[in-house]
């Protein structure tokens, strides 16, 4: 467990503490980048992690590290291989509702993914590939985007599903697997926040800011998100080549005002009111930290404005 008892007092001490946290994360990322760029002749990389772990920013940082090492890289989101909503497998939720299954591997068009990997691994010094583009608003693929992959390039497959055995089995030998998550619990102000607590807080703010999802929707989906993580992600985490923790021990002080604002938007009488009040109460004694203190390139900015 990483301990953060907020013993800083001045602005200078806060900034120094944030800098220490950021350097710790960047050191982890540097080791992951070394594992990727040390491979000669190009390779594929899977970047997996549960909801709100920081995969998008991490993928971008890996591209930057690869470029600095003189290696071209490309990111392919496995989300783009979702089946169209009209073709989605339906499942019975815990509340007895029949709804599309977007969490398990059943949501992925494995034939299309396999065909893409086959084309990627075909002989040739340069190849033009087409990646589907999935539109979440319409619930279907909206087209394709073109990428040109040359010999020696790295292709990063990013997504929650990148750890699923059914996905990994379709990738070429020598694939490097990176897993990112909130790796530790955090003690602040005498309270202990589990990794799942922290990721739910991140998701509440992120979904509201970037996906237009009210807090009631995020709470509604969370049980099934966690159920999928427990059954389809956590059993395979130990098999990954590199693990990275995206926990930034200062983050609760930054997210606090944004999270309280989102929780305030929960309708009166919501079935999630008790949970919302418990989350708000857990932050009561945490000192706020201005977002402006957080570096612009921080992985934590993925969840805020």
N, C-alpha and C positions, 0 to 999 in steps of 0.2 A: 504494500500500500504506500503510495506517495503521500507525504504529509504536507499540508499547506495551512498553517495556522494564521496566515496574514499578519506577520510580524513587521511588515513594512509600514512606514508612517508618512514619509515625505514623497513628493512626486518623483524625486530622483531615485528613491529606494524602490518605488513601484516600477519605474522604467527599467531599472537594473534587474529586478526580479523577472519581469516579462522577457527581457533579453536572455536571461539564463534559461528560462523555459523554452524559448524559441531555439536557442543553440542546441539544447538537448534533442529536440525533435529533428533539427537539421542534421545532427550527427548520425542519427538513426537512418535518415534518408540518404545520407552520403554512403553508408555501408550498403544500402539497397542498390544505389546507383552503381557502386563498384561491382556488385555481383552481376549486374546487367551488362555493363560495358566491358567487363573483363573477358566476355565470350567473343571469340573471333569468328568472323564469317556470318554474323547475324544470328538472331534467335527470336523466339516468341517469349513473351512475358505475360503472366496472368497477374492482375492486380485485383484482389478480392477484399471484401470486408463487409460487415453488417451495415445496416442503415446508419447514415450520418457518422461515418468514420473518417471522412476526408479523402475519399478515393479520387474525386475530380481534381482537387488541387495537387494531390500527390502525383497523379499521372502527369500533370503539367510540369511539375518540378522534375520528374524523371526525364521528361523530354529535354528540359533545359540542361540537365546534367549530362545527358547523352550527347547533346549538341556541343557542349564544352569539351567533351572528349573526342569530338570529331566523328560522332556516329549519328546518322539520321534515324529518326524514329517516328512512329505513327501510332495514334490511339484509336482503337476500335471499341466502341461501347457495345457490350453484349445486349443491352437494352434494345438496340436497334434490330435485334433478331427476334423480338417479341412476335408472337402470332397476332394476326388481326383480331380485334375484340370479338368479331363475329365468329371466329374459329377457336376462341379460347375454351379451354376445358373448364367446366363448371364444377364447383364443389360446395358442399354444405358447410356453412360457417358455424361457429360455436353458438351463435344465436338462432340457428335453424334456418338462416336465409341461404338461398341458392345464389352464388355470386361467382364471377370469373376468378380463376386461380392465376394470380400474377406473381406469386411468391416462389413456387417450386419450379423444377425444370420442365414441367408440363407446359409452362407458359412460353417456352422457347421453341422456335422452329429449328429443330436440330438438323433437319435435312439442308436447310439454307445455310446454317452455320458450317456444317460439314463440307458443303460445296465450296464455301468461301475459303476454308482452311486448305482444301485440296488445291484450289487455284493458287493460293499463296505459296504452297510448297512445290508447285510445279517447276521443272527445270527452266533456267533462263536467268540472264543477268539483270533483266528489267521486265517488269510486268505491270500492266494496268488492271486494277481490281475495282470492283464496285461494291460499296458497303450500303446496305439498305438504311433508310432513314425512317425511324418510327415516330409518328406524331401522336403524342399522348392526348392532345385535345380531341382528335377524331377517333383515336383508338385503332389506327391502322397505319401501314407504311405509306409514306407520302412521296417516295421517290428513292433515288440513290445518289451517293456521292462518290466521286472518283478519287482514288489514291494511286500513286505510282511508287511501287516498291522495287528498290534496287538491291543487288547482291550486297550483303553486309548490313542492311537496314534491320532495325528492331521494330517489331509490331507488338504493342501493348494491348492486351485484351482486358478491358476494365469493366467491372460490374460485380454485384452481389453474387451472380451466378458463376463467376470465374473460378470458384472453388468446387463447384458441383462435379462429382466424378464423371457424370455423363458428358460434361463439357471438356474436362481435362483429358478424357480418353480420346478425344478427337484431335488433340494438338500434337505436333511433332515431338519426337524424342529430343530431349535437351531443353524443353520449356522450363523457364525459371518462374517459380511461384512466389509472389509477395502478398502478404496478408497484413492489412492495417485495421486497427480497431482502437477503441479506448481500452488500454491494456490493464489499467489498475483502478482500484477504488480511490477516492479522494476524501480526505478528512479536512473539513473547513468549519471553524466556529463550533467545534465540538460535535458536529454531525458528520456522518459517513455517507458519501454518495457513491453508489455502485456504478460501474461502467454503463449499465443499462439506464440508470437514472440520468446520467449525463447525456447519453445519446438521445433519450426521449426529449430532454430539454432543448437540445440542438434541433431536433426534428420539428418540434412545435414552432420554433421561430423560423426555421428554414422553409417549412411548408407554407407558412403564412406569408412570408416575404416573397418567395420565389414561385410558389405554385398556387397561390390564391386559396389555400386550404384552411378553413377555420379550425380552431383547436378541437372542436368536437369530432371532426373527421379524422384528425391525427390520432386522437385517443381511440376512436372506433377501430382504426386499422392496427393499432399497436400490438394487441394481443396476437393477432395472426402473424404480424411481422416477427415478433419474438418466437412464436411457435416454429416458424420456418427456420429461424436462426439456430434454435436448439436442435432441430432434427437434421438440417441440411447444410449447416455451416460449421457449427462448433465441433462436430465429430472429426472434421478434416483439417482443422487449423494446425494441428501439430505436424501435418505432412508438408506444410509449406517450407520453402527454402529460407525465406526471410520474413520475419515479423517486425512490424513497426507499431508503436503506440502513439496515437494522435492526441493523447491527453495533454492538455496545457493547464497546469495547476492554477493558473490565474483566471481561467476562463469564466468561472461562475460569477465573479465580480463584474465582468464585462457583459455577460448575457442577461444579468438580472433585470435591468429595466425593460429590455426588449421582451423578455419572457413574461414579466408581470403584465405588460401591455397586452400580449396575446391572450393570456389567461383571463384577463378582464373581459374579453370578448365572448366568453362562454355564455350561452343563454341562461337566464334564470331558471332554476329547476332542472338543469341538465343532470343526467345520471352520472356525469363525470365531475360534478361540483365538489364532491368530497376529495377526490384525487387532486383536482386543481388546487383546492385550498391547502392540501398537504404539501404540494410542491411549492406554492407561494410561501407557506409558513417556514419551510426548510431554508429559504433564502433570507429570512428576516434579519439575521445578524451578520450577513455578508456585506462587506463594504463594496460599494460600486467603484468600478474602474472605467474611465472614459474610453470609448472605442478608439479615439484618436491616438491612444498610447500603443495600440496594437499595430505592428508593422503591416504595411499594405500587402505584402506577399505571404502573410501568415495563413496557414491552413485553416485557422479559426474563422477567417473572414468568409469562408465558404458558406457559413451558416447565418451571417448577418448582412446588413445593407452594404 
